[in-house]
Amino acid sequence: MIRRPPTIVCYICGREYGTKSIAIHEPQCLKKWHNENNLLPKELRRPEPKKPELRTITAKGFYDLDALNEAAWTSAQSQLVPCNICGRTFLPDRLIVHQRSCKPKVAK
C-alpha cells in the first residue's frame, strides 16, 4: 500500500497542497482572490476570507490535520454564492456565467 504524503486544504480555494507548499500558495491565492473580487460587481463582492483558527494538537504534539482541513474546507465552501434561480452554488465570477444560461423550471 502506497501512503500519500500529508496535505493541507487551502482555506481560500479549497484545493489540497503539501505541508511545505501551502505556505507559498496561501499568499498567492489571497492576492488572486483580491484581484478577482475587485473585478466583480459590487453586489457580488465578498468580505476577505479569514483563516480558520484551530489549535487542536494531538497527543504527539502535532496539529490535527483532519480538523484543520475540515475547517479550511468549510471556509472555502462559505465563499460560494447561490444562484437566485436554481439555488446551485458557484464562485462569484462563475455565477455570472451560469446565470446567462440558467432558466427557471417550467411547470408541466
C-alpha positions in Angstrom: 0.0 0.0 0.0 1.4 3.4 -1.0 0.9 6.1 1.6 0.2 9.6 0.3 2.1 12.5 1.8 0.0 14.7 4.2 -1.8 17.5 2.5 -3.5 20.7 3.8 -6.6 22.3 2.3 -6.4 25.9 1.3 -9.0 27.9 3.2 -9.5 30.2 0.2 -9.8 27.9 -2.8 -10.4 24.5 -1.2 -7.6 22.7 -3.0 -5.1 20.4 -1.4 -1.4 21.3 -1.1 1.6 19.7 0.5 2.6 20.8 4.0 5.6 22.7 2.6 3.9 24.4 -0.4 0.8 25.6 1.5 2.9 28.5 2.9 3.8 29.5 -0.6 0.3 29.0 -2.0 -1.8 30.9 0.5 -0.4 34.5 0.0 -0.6 34.0 -3.8 -4.1 32.6 -3.6 -5.2 35.5 -1.4 -3.7 38.0 -3.8 -5.6 36.3 -6.7 -8.8 36.3 -4.6 -8.5 40.1 -4.1 -7.9 40.7 -7.8 -10.9 38.6 -8.8 -13.1 40.1 -6.1 -12.3 43.6 -7.2 -13.4 42.8 -10.7 -16.9 41.7 -9.6 -20.0 43.9 -9.5 -20.4 45.5 -6.0 -23.4 43.3 -5.1 -21.3 40.1 -5.6 -18.2 41.2 -3.7 -17.5 39.3 -0.6 -15.5 40.0 2.6 -12.0 38.7 2.7 -11.9 35.0 3.8 -10.5 34.5 7.3 -8.0 31.7 8.0 -9.6 29.3 10.5 -8.1 29.5 13.9 -7.7 25.9 15.0 -5.3 25.0 17.8 -6.1 21.3 18.3 -2.9 19.5 19.0 -2.7 15.7 19.1 -1.1 13.7 22.0 2.2 13.6 20.0 2.3 17.4 19.8 1.2 17.7 16.1 -1.7 19.7 14.7 -4.8 17.6 13.9 -4.6 17.8 10.1 -8.1 16.3 9.7 -9.7 19.0 11.9 -7.6 21.7 10.2 -8.6 20.5 6.7 -12.3 20.3 7.7 -12.2 23.9 8.9 -10.4 25.1 5.8 -12.8 23.2 3.5 -15.8 24.8 5.3 -14.2 28.2 5.0 -13.7 27.7 1.2 -17.2 26.5 0.7 -18.6 29.6 2.5 -17.2 31.7 -0.3 -19.7 30.2 -2.8 -22.8 32.2 -3.8 -26.2 30.6 -4.6 -27.9 31.2 -7.9 -31.2 33.1 -7.3 -32.9 31.0 -9.9 -31.9 27.3 -9.3 -30.1 27.6 -5.9 -26.8 25.9 -7.0 -23.7 27.5 -5.6 -20.8 29.0 -7.5 -17.8 31.2 -7.1 -19.0 34.7 -7.9 -17.2 35.0 -11.2 -18.7 31.7 -12.4 -22.2 32.7 -11.1 -22.3 35.5 -13.7 -21.6 33.0 -16.5 -24.1 30.4 -15.1 -26.9 33.0 -14.8 -26.7 33.7 -18.6 -27.9 30.2 -19.3 -30.0 29.3 -16.1 -33.7 29.4 -16.8 -36.5 28.9 -14.2 -38.1 25.4 -14.4 -41.4 25.4 -16.3 -44.2 23.5 -14.6 -45.7 20.9 -16.9 
